[in-house]
Amino acid sequence: MNNLQPQRAMGISGLMVGLGVMLTIPLYFIYPGAPPAWNVLTRDLLNLLVLASMLIFFACFSHLIRRADATLDWLASIFYGAGILFLAVALVAVANEAGVVFGDPSGTLDPTIDGVLANANILMHGSIRRLLTVVMLVPAGYAVLRTRMLPGWVGWSAYVIATCNLVFVPSLYFGTDVTKFYSAIGWGNSAFVASFLGYWILAVGVASLRRRN
């Protein structure tokens, strides 16, 4: 029974992450040019809520790994440490994006590509987060398959998503054209593959709520 509370918390936070991702991603594509300030600030607010939910999810997931098998404590630490770094990088990226709008609220700048902070954000949206996702999901997948704390597909899908993210780590060599699928800040890198983690967390959340102790 001791695992039920963190399991429920992980499930609920996973659902919130998934919902937030589904609401946020369309906001990046509804305007062909520079988006208005309300659009940028709304997606930044949603991103903050998603990241806060991820913090709860990462803490509960690492706790359940330790409870399932104490010898995998080191894997739980790697997962949690990479998750915290992921959140820190993402929070800085959100702050930089909002900073462009605060500096020019007219809506003439696209914070993804314009402003003095845009270039600094490229790796935060791309290769850095792709690599941290790999470092998170490989131990997560192994721990799930080793302990059976969740259905086996959770572990195998973690490996698949980690592989997809690893493929995009070298994208930093392929320019900064946002319209290209494979570039440092391309839509395939910063939106398509980036969304896989959110959907995996959503699926894990659903599996966690459906699974008894």
C-alpha positions in Angstrom: 0.0 0.0 0.0 2.9 2.4 0.5 3.4 2.6 -3.3 -0.2 3.7 -4.0 0.2 7.4 -3.2 3.3 8.0 -5.3 1.8 5.8 -8.0 -1.4 8.0 -8.1 0.7 11.2 -8.0 2.8 9.9 -10.9 -0.4 9.0 -12.8 -2.1 12.4 -12.3 1.1 14.4 -13.1 1.6 12.3 -16.2 -1.9 13.1 -17.4 -1.3 16.8 -16.8 2.0 16.7 -18.8 0.2 15.0 -21.7 -2.6 17.5 -21.7 -0.2 20.4 -21.5 1.9 19.1 -24.4 -1.2 18.7 -26.6 -2.4 22.2 -25.8 1.1 23.8 -26.2 2.4 22.4 -29.5 -0.3 23.9 -31.7 0.4 27.3 -30.4 3.8 27.2 -32.0 2.3 26.7 -35.5 -0.9 28.7 -35.7 1.0 31.8 -37.0 3.3 31.7 -40.1 5.3 34.6 -38.9 6.1 36.3 -35.6 3.4 35.4 -33.1 1.6 38.0 -31.0 2.6 38.5 -27.4 -0.4 36.7 -26.0 0.5 33.6 -28.0 4.1 33.5 -26.7 3.1 34.2 -23.1 0.3 31.6 -23.2 2.5 28.8 -24.4 5.2 29.8 -21.9 2.6 29.6 -19.1 1.5 26.2 -20.3 5.2 25.1 -20.5 5.7 26.2 -16.9 2.8 24.1 -15.8 4.0 21.1 -17.8 7.5 21.4 -16.3 6.1 21.6 -12.8 4.1 18.4 -13.5 7.2 16.7 -14.9 9.0 17.5 -11.6 6.4 15.5 -9.7 6.4 12.7 -12.3 10.2 12.4 -12.2 10.3 12.3 -8.4 7.6 9.7 -8.1 9.0 7.5 -10.9 12.5 7.4 -9.3 10.9 6.6 -5.9 9.0 3.7 -7.4 12.2 2.3 -9.0 13.9 2.4 -5.6 10.9 0.7 -3.9 10.7 -2.0 -6.6 14.3 -2.9 -6.4 16.8 -1.3 -3.9 19.7 -2.4 -6.0 18.6 -0.1 -8.8 19.0 3.0 -6.7 21.8 4.2 -8.9 19.6 4.0 -12.0 16.9 5.9 -10.1 19.5 8.6 -9.3 20.6 8.9 -13.0 16.9 9.2 -14.1 16.1 11.8 -11.5 19.3 13.8 -12.0 18.9 13.9 -15.8 15.3 14.9 -15.2 16.2 17.8 -13.0 18.8 19.0 -15.5 16.2 18.7 -18.3 13.8 20.9 -16.3 16.5 23.4 -15.5 17.4 23.8 -19.2 13.8 24.0 -20.2 13.0 26.6 -17.6 15.9 28.8 -18.8 14.6 28.4 -22.4 11.1 29.5 -21.4 12.5 32.5 -19.5 14.6 33.5 -22.5 11.6 33.1 -24.9 9.4 35.3 -22.7 12.2 37.8 -22.4 12.1 38.5 -26.1 8.4 39.4 -25.8 9.0 41.5 -22.6 11.6 43.4 -24.5 9.4 44.0 -27.6 5.7 43.3 -26.9 4.7 44.6 -30.3 4.6 41.1 -31.8 7.1 41.8 -34.5 9.7 39.4 -33.2 9.5 35.6 -33.2 11.3 34.5 -30.0 12.2 31.2 -31.6 14.6 32.8 -34.1 14.7 36.6 -33.3 16.2 38.5 -30.4 19.6 38.4 -28.7 18.6 35.3 -26.8 17.3 33.2 -29.7 20.6 31.8 -30.7 21.4 30.9 -27.1 18.1 29.0 -27.0 18.8 26.8 -30.0 20.7 24.0 -28.2 18.3 24.2 -25.2 15.4 23.4 -27.5 17.4 20.9 -29.5 20.5 18.8 -28.9 20.8 19.4 -25.1 17.2 18.3 -24.4 17.5 15.4 -26.8 20.6 14.1 -25.0 19.1 14.5 -21.6 16.0 12.6 -22.7 18.2 9.7 -23.7 20.0 9.7 -20.4 16.6 9.7 -18.6 14.8 7.0 -20.7 17.5 4.4 -21.0 17.7 3.7 -17.3 13.9 4.1 -17.0 13.3 1.5 -19.7 15.8 -0.9 -18.1 14.3 -0.4 -14.6 10.8 -1.1 -15.9 11.8 -4.3 -17.7 13.9 -5.5 -14.8 11.3 -4.9 -12.0 8.0 -5.2 -13.9 6.8 -2.2 -11.9 4.9 -1.2 -15.0 3.8 -3.1 -18.2 6.7 -4.2 -20.4 5.7 -1.8 -23.3 6.6 1.1 -21.1 10.2 -0.1 -21.0 10.5 -0.9 -24.7 8.9 2.3 -25.8 11.3 4.2 -23.5 14.2 2.6 -25.5 12.5 3.5 -28.9 12.0 7.1 -27.9 15.5 7.3 -26.5 16.9 6.1 -29.8 14.8 8.6 -31.8 16.2 11.4 -29.5 19.7 10.2 -29.9 19.4 10.4 -33.7 18.7 14.1 -33.4 21.6 15.0 -31.1 24.0 15.7 -34.0 21.5 18.0 -35.6 23.5 21.0 -34.4 25.7 20.5 -37.5 22.8 21.1 -39.9 22.0 24.8 -39.6 19.3 26.8 -37.9 16.5 26.8 -40.5 13.3 26.2 -38.5 11.5 24.9 -41.6 13.8 22.0 -42.0 13.0 18.7 -40.4 16.5 17.9 -39.3 18.4 21.0 -38.2 19.5 22.5 -34.8 16.1 24.1 -34.3 14.1 22.4 -37.0 10.5 21.4 -36.5 11.4 17.7 -36.4 13.9 18.3 -33.7 12.3 20.9 -31.4 8.6 19.9 -31.9 8.1 16.4 -33.4 10.7 14.3 -31.6 10.6 16.6 -28.6 6.9 15.7 -28.1 7.6 12.0 -27.7 8.7 12.4 -24.1 5.5 14.1 -23.2 3.4 11.4 -24.8 5.5 8.7 -23.1 4.9 10.4 -19.8 1.2 10.6 -20.6 1.1 6.9 -21.4 3.0 6.0 -18.3 0.6 8.1 -16.2 -2.4 6.2 -17.7 -0.7 2.8 -17.1 0.1 3.9 -13.5 -3.5 4.8 -12.7 -4.8 1.6 -14.2 -2.3 -0.6 -12.4 -3.0 -1.9 -8.9 -0.2 -1.9 -6.3 
